[in-house]
Amino acid sequence: MTKKVTVESFELDHTIVKAPYVRLIGEETGPKGDVISNYDIRLVQPNQDSIPTAGLHTIEHLLAMLIRQRIDGLIDCSPFGCRTGFHMIMWGQHSPAEIAQVISSSLEEIAYKTEWEDVPGTTIESCGNYKDHSLFSAKEWAKVILAQGISDNAFERHLV
């Protein structure tokens, strides 16, 4: 017998969300009481835009470092295949507003401070597709996202 599985992100109506936003997808409590939180970090409007792969790849590498500098408990921050944002998995519970502030601060650093030598994991030894990066694209997209502001609500704009 096949187990019925529901994947929350495939149940989300992508036509009614208002990016950029942070949305708590859900929380899981492990057998020892540990809580893991999953967030939808949506940077561009689904089905209207997408971040080019090289820029998204560079944002991914930078967020892996910048988020950890700003908040404890990051497990992973991985891009969506649709290139509209990221899943962010955290230990513990954090409000969408707190996560939105961390993402906004990280994007500000990408947009206005980051130099090529600041981007981690860009060598053949440290990246599985090291030639597919663009700091220029990452900076430009970070500026576009910041200009719109990041909401802590996926359905109504509430900027943090």
Residue, then its C-alpha position, 0 to 999 in steps of 0.5 A: m500500500t502506498k502512503k498518502v503524503t501531502v507536501e505543504s508547498f504544493e498545496l499553497d495557492h501561489t497566485i494569492v501570495k504577495a512576495p517578498y515575504v517570510r512565511l512559517i510553513g510549519e514546525e515539527t517536534g522531535p521525539k526528544g522535544d526539539v523543534i524544527s521550523n520550516y520557512d518559505i523565504r519568497l523573494v520574488q512573485p511566483n509565476q511572474d519572475s525568477i532569479p537567474t540561476a547564477g545570481l540565486h546560486t551566489i545569494e545561496h552561498l552568501l545566505a549560508m554564511l550571513i544568516r548564521q552570523r545573524i541568528d543561531g540555529l540555521i540548519d539549511c537554507s536551500p533555493f526553490g527549484c522555481r528560483t523564487g526563493f528559499h526553504m529555510i530550516m531552523w532549530g527552535q521557534h522564531s517569528p516570521a518578523e524575526i526571520a524577515q529582519v535577518i533576511s533583510s539585513s543579509l540582503e543589505e550586506i549582499a547589495y551594498k557591502t559584499e565583494w567577490e572575495d567575500v563569497p564563500g564556496t566559489t572554487i572547484e574544490s568547494c562548489g559543485n558548479y563553481k562557474d555558475h555564480s554572479l555577484f553582479s546578479a546577486k547584488e541587483w536582485a538584492k536591491v530589487i527585493l529590498a526596494q519592495g521590502i520584506s513582509d512577515n505575512a505572505f498574503e497581506r503586505h506587512l513590512v518589517 
